[in-house]
Amino acid sequence: INDAQKYADEMIGKTYCWISNTKPYRITAFFTISNDSIKTITLSSSSKNRLNRTLPNAKRGRSYPAVLIGRVGVNTEFRGLNIGTQLIQFIKDWFCAKDNKTGCRFLIVDAYNRESVLAFYKRNGFKYLYADEEEEKNYYNTAPNESMQTRLMYFDLKTNI
């Protein structure tokens, strides 16, 4: 809530809210999206091959268009009602619709490195972009003994069609 307007003013993210349909109207959930990409040059050979296998040879490149989902939240009053999963499915459907104006192939999230959060995204079809934390630490130049605060995950929208 505090950063949504700043992101919009700087044109680096757009926040959307779900509002309850009964009075008193309340925000039930929100998310921010922005344009991004998956850059294959930052991936190990095995991770790059895993990603590239989903694309025809003629369309393989150094980067693939993606939408970054950020700042996902569900109002505590509405937790446990499957709203987070509904929200993720809405975003998937939104970017697979025929009127999709972004031309993105992937959704990506920089998920908090907590088991419950990672499990949520896994249940919703997201996979780790990097094979393991060590590979991701190399990409971010993180010290080996430092813990990862987040993990980068992706969802291939072609699997949603």
N, C-alpha and C positions, 0 to 999 in steps of 0.2 A: 504494500500500500504506500509506503513512504517513498519508494523509488520509481513507481510506475510512471508518474508524470515526468520525472527527470529523463527516464528512458525514452518516453514519447517525444519530449522536447528536443532531445539530441538525435532523434530518428534512429535509435539503435535497438529498440524493442517496442513491441505493442502488447499491452496487457488487456486481457478479456476477462470478464466476470460472469459467472453464472449466478442468477438471482432466483430466489425461491418464488414460486408462483402463487403463494398465499400471503395474505397480510398478517403481520407486518413483513414486508418484503426485506429479505436479508441476502447478503452475499453468501452463497453456499460454497463456491469454489472460484479459483482464479488461476490464470496461467499467463506467462509472457512468451511470445515467440519472436524470433529474429532470423534473418538469413544467415546461413553459414555454409560450410562445405566440409567434406571429408577429404583430406589431403593424403593421397596414398604415399607420398614421399616420406611421410613421418612414420609409416608403418613398417614393421618387420616383414620379411618376405612371406612368412606363413600367414600373418594377418592380412597382408595385401592380397595374397592368393585366395584366401577365404572370401574376401569381399569381392574380388574380381570374378570369381566363379559365378556370381549372380548376374553378371553382365555379358552381353555378346562381345566377342573379341573386338569387333569394329568400334565398339563404344567404350572400351576401356581407356582410362586416361589418368592424369595426375591428380585430378580432383573431381568430386561428384557433388552436385548441388544437394543441400540439406537444409532443413529448418531446425533450429535449436529451440527446444522447449525448455523454458526456464521458469523459476519462481512458481512452481506448482504448489498450490495449497488448497486444503479443504477446511472449511470452518469447523471448529471443534464440535459445534452442535450437531453437525451432519456426518461426523466420522462413523465408520462402521456400517454405512448404508451403500457401499460400493460406488460412491460418487467418484472417487479417484479413477477407478477403472472405466467408468462411463465417460469421464473427462478425456482420458487417453484415447478411448475408442472414437469419441467425437473428433479429436484432432486428427487421428488417422483417416477417418472418413472425409473430413474437411479437405485434406490435401490429396485425397484420391478422387474427389468429385470431378466431373467433367469440366466445371468452371474454375478449376484450380489455376490460378494465375501465376504461380511461382515456378512451376516446372521442376519441382524437387523430387528426388528419388528416395531420400532417406530422412528420417527424423533422428535427431540426436539429443541426448540429455547428458549433463554432467552431474550424475546422481551422487548424493551424499554417500560416502563409503560406510554405510551402516547396513547390517544384514537385512533389516526389515525393509529399508528403502530399495536395496538391490533386488531383494526377492520380489517386491512389488513390480519393478520394471521387468524382471525376468518373466513373471506371470503374464505380463502384458506383451510378451514377444520380443523384448529388447535383448540384444546380445552385447557382450563387451567388445569394444572396438580393438583394444589391445588384448593379446592372448592372456596376459597375466599382469599383476601389479608391477613386476620388475620391468617389463617392457614399457609400461606406461610411465614409470619413474624415469626411465631413460629419456623418453620424449619430453617430459617436463623438467628435466635436469634436477630431479629430486634426489637428495642424498639417500643412499641405501638404507640407512637406519631411521629415516624419517617416514612417518606413516602418511599414506595418501588420504587426503580429506574427501576427495571425490573420485569417481570412476566414470570414464567416458563410455557411453553405451549408444547403440544405434538400433533402428528398426527399418527394415526394407519395406517401403510402401507397396512394392509389387506383390508382396505376400498378402496384402490386405484386399487386393482386387479380386 
